[in-house]
Amino acid sequence: MNLRHIEIFHAVYTNGSVSAAARALSVSQPSVSKMLRHAESTLGFRLFERTKGRLVATDDAHALFGEVSEIQQRVMALREGVRNLRRGSGMMLRVSALPSLALGVLPEAVAHFLPSHPNVQFDLQTVHHDDLVRKLHERETDLAIAVEVPQSAPVGSCWLGEGELVVLYREEDMPDAPPRLELMELKGHRFISVASSGPIGEIFVREQQRLGLALDNTISTRTFFIATALVRAGVGLTVVDSFTAQAALAPGLAMRPLKPSLAFDLYAIHLLTRPPTVVATDFLKVIAKVIDGT
């Protein structure tokens, strides 16, 4: 007997008829009858006899039911376990993101995700690009959201979307700013540099080199968070990623994308030996939607 035979036999035995078994299994009555006949043919003996219009279990069926019942209970427990996995019951998702994404994208994705997965728990943290692979290997995180996939590392990745570099400034410093700003238009303004902030900072440095442009650097910082705080304090303006700028916006501040656009890709990264679970994959889809709408 295969598992389908066991399921049909168990349903007919416990419900007392083919029609009741069909209703319990949400299938047609002919399909139950056909599968029951096939089970009897495979076994080589009858499981039920029809007496006065009713199905009556044979002695062989009574003897078989004890074994079948135990198997059916295990199958039902397995199915419930699978449903729990899909719901994420009791599951902990450990997700790390670059600080620029942890300020806005990650919290918004969690807020969208939890109503449909209320039993999932989260352990959220920030990660710098240089620590990404170490955190994955040391099991400090299961997924990392980053700009670049580390080369020559045993990791897998999936593309989540893209962002771009923008100018974050006080409106009073550039009241007539166009929809997009060229880097040349930043000359003459005090500039807060984040050139040492990792892959995103490197994108900006390469563009400066391409243009042969030197801005009036007032302060250099390694973190976008400090750069945005300096802008709020009136120290100057800065170029950061669009997610950091969006999270930092406040009355009196504005952001403008660059011309030409300086875009970058975002990836979810995991160890090859630990691919994302079903629930984690669902969460990554939510992150992708948030990125797309940001």
Beta strands, then each sheet from edge to edge (+ up, - down):
strand 1: 48-51
strand 2: 54-57
strand 3: 92-97
strand 4: 121-126
strand 5: 143-146
strand 6: 155-170
strand 7: 191-193
strand 8: 217-220
strand 9: 237-241
strand 10: 253-257
strand 11: 263-271
sheet 1: 1+ 2-
sheet 2: 4+ 3+ 5+ 11- 6+ 9- 7- 8-
sheet 3: 4+ 3+ 5+ 11- 6+ 10-
end
